Amino acid sequence: MDRRAHIEKIDQKMQTLGWSFYAPILHYKKAWKNQAAIYEKNGEYVVSGLDFTGENELFEPIEKNEAKRRGEESLEEIKNCIFGS
């Protein structure tokens, strides 16, 4: 299975388990290409995606404040890439 399809399956699994996408997370060293997603469920937050090898599923708890901060930073970086700084 290619990595993109694997990531899509992980996203579907997370949603099926009741997790909601919260934000992207960039520069996350434990993730494949340093990119993953933050999900929220019942006030808990996790980083999910592929691990740095691109072969295994990543599922790590992250504190709410850290999730918010990292999500906002990532969205700002994406915005700057799209619209320029």
VENPE-V885117 format. One record per backbone hydrogen bond with DSSP energy under -0.5 kcal/mol. NH is the residue of the N-H (numbers start at 1). CO is the residue of the C=O. Records with the same first field share a line. If there is no record, write none. Layout:
NH->CO  CO
//
This chain:
6->2
7->3
8->4
9->5
10->6
11->7
12->8
13->9
14->10
15->11
16->12
17->13
18->15
19->14
20->40
22->38
23->38
25->36
27->34
28->34
29->27
31->28
32->50
34->31
35->32
36->25
37->48
38->23
39->46
40->20
41->44
44->41
45->62
46->39
47->60
48->37  46
49->58
51->56
52->30
54->51
58->49
60->47
62->45
67->63
68->64
69->65
70->66
71->67
72->68
73->69
74->70
75->71
76->72
77->73
78->74
79->75
80->76
81->77
82->78
83->79
84->80
//
